[in-house]
Amino acid sequence: WEGILHHDGWAPYYKFLHALHQSCLAHILRRCHDMLKVASGRAVCFPRKIIELFQKALLLRDRFCDEEISLHGLSIARGRLEKRLKGLLDKSFSNPSNLRLANHLIKESPHLFTFLYYPGMVEPTNNTAERAQRPAVVARKTWGGNRTQGGAKVQSALMSVLRTYAQQGKDSFAGLVALMRSPQQQVLDIVPLSHSP
């Protein structure tokens, strides 16, 4: 699959070798803010610097989208941000929380600034995906979960199909009725088309 994946860095996502990956900055910023609530002394410096760096990256994206800087200016500023991140990560960490964050950022570093390579096309967070799955989460909590593993699989597949129909502006009822009435197996008309940036 060659589409765009916005995610939190969960390892299975990287099995999509041809996809364009963007590690969610909202998750990282939230993690840094949570760290600051319990950190003390010099341990606060690293998460603060990471917050500042990603806030600059988001501001840079906004300035480019508002046509305040050129594509060339974006490229130069992006390079400076990447160099600054590398400098922050090329240090030793005595604080365990900072070390865990640094290791996560090192692993995700190729995918942290994808949104600055494709501004307007790639979002810096996976907020849209999280909002899209909220109805399924609410339904699961309301129903108290599934009684069997098989029921959980059916629900996850059905919710995915229904949500995809909704996002594509298609009639899910008509699509599912056509699928069930079909005398032979068929692929639903909601399979994403492969597209490269």
N, C-alpha and C positions, 0 to 999 in steps of 0.2 A: 504494500500500500504506500502511495507516495503523497499523501495529504499532509496536513499540519496537525501535530499533536501538542496540546498545551497540557502540562501535567506537573505533578509534585516530585518527580524524580524516581518514582517506583520502578525498579529494575525491569519488570516485564515489558514496560513501554518501549524499551530500547531494542526489543526484538523486531520492531518495525524499522528495519535498516534503511529503507528508502524514504522514510517520512522525515519531515522537517520538525525538529523538536524545539519547544520553548519551555524551559523550566519555570514554574510559576513563581514570580517575584512576590506575590501576596503571601504565599506560604512562608517564604524566607523572611520577609519583613515582620510578619506576625511572630515568627520564632525569635527573631532578634528582640522585639519588644517584650516578649515573655521572659527572655533571658535577663533583660535589664531590670525587671521587677524583683529578681532575686540576687542579682550580681552585686558585688561591692568592690571597692578599691580599683585596681588596674584592670580587673576583669570586665569592667563596663566599656573599656576603650574599643575592643574589637567589634562587638555588636553595634555600637554607635557608628563606627566607621563604615560598616557594611550598610547600615540604614542610610547614611549620608550618600554613599556611592550609588545605591539603587534609586534614591530619590533624584539624584542628578541625572541618572539614565532616563528616568521617566520624564523629567523636565526637558531633557534633550529631545526625546520623542515628540513631546508636545510642541516644542519650538519649531521642529522640522515640519510637523503637520500644519502649524500656523504660518508656514512659509517665512519664518524669521531667520532661518539659516538654510544654506544650500545643501545639496547632496554631498558635495565635497566637504563642507563644514561638518556635516553629520559624520562623515567617514573619519575625519581627523579627531573629532571629539570622542567618537566611539573607541578609537584606538587608544586614546588617553585613559578612558575608563577601564578598558581591558588591561592596560599596563598597570593602572592603579590597583585593580583587583589582584593581579599577579603579585604585586609587591606586598599586599596585605596578607596573601596566603603563603608567601615564601619566608615564613617566620616559624619559630618554635612556639608552642603553646603549652603553658603549664596548667592552665585552667581546663578541666575535662570538658565542660560545656563548650568552651571556645574551640577546643580541639575537634569535637564532634561536628560543630558548625563548619569549621575550616575544611575538614575531610569531605563533608557534604558538598561544599562549594567547589572544591577541587574536582570532585566527580562530575558535578553539573556544569563546570566552567565552559565547556563548548556550547552549552545551550542557554546560557543566562542572558545573552545579548542578541539572540536571534531576532527579536522584535526591532532592533536597531538596524539590522541588515535588510529587513523587509517591513519598513514602517507603513502602517495603514493596512497591512495584509496580515501580520502576525501580532496578536495581542500579548502583552507581557504577563498576563495572569490566566488562570483557567476558571475565572469567575463565571463565564458564560456556561461552561460545562457543569459547574457545581449548581448553578441556578436551574439548569435543565433537569438535573436528577433529583431536585428537591421534592417534586410530587411523589416520586417512588419511595423516597425515604419517609415522607409523611404517611403514605399508605401503609408501609411496613410497620411503622410505629402504631398506627391506628388499629391495624389488624392483629398486632401482637406477633408478627413474624409469620413464618410458614411452618406447617406441621411436619413436613418431610423435606429432604434434600431435593427430591424430584420436583416438589411444588415450588421450591425456591428457584430452581433452574427455569421452570416454565414462567414464573412471574418475571424473572430478570429478562428473559428473551422477549416476552410480550410487552413489558414496559419499554424496552429499548426500541422495539418496532413501532409502538404507538407514539413515542416521543419523536422518533425520526420522521414519521409521517407528519406530525404537527410542525416540526421545524421546516420541513420542505413545503408546507402549505398544501398537503394532499389529503384526500378523504380516506382516513384509516378504515372506516367501516366498509366502504366500497372495495378497498384493496384487499382486506381480509376475507370478505365474502367471495370475491373473485378467486382468491387463493384456495379457499375451501371447496369451491365448486369446480375447480379445474380438474379435468380427468387425468392429468399428468402433472408431475412435479414441475414447479416453475420458481424462478427467482423473483422476489418482490421488486417492484419498480422504485425502491428507495435505496438500493445499493449505491454508495457514493462513487462518482466518477473519479478516476485517478487524475490528479492534476499536480504538476510541479510548479513551484514559484518561479 
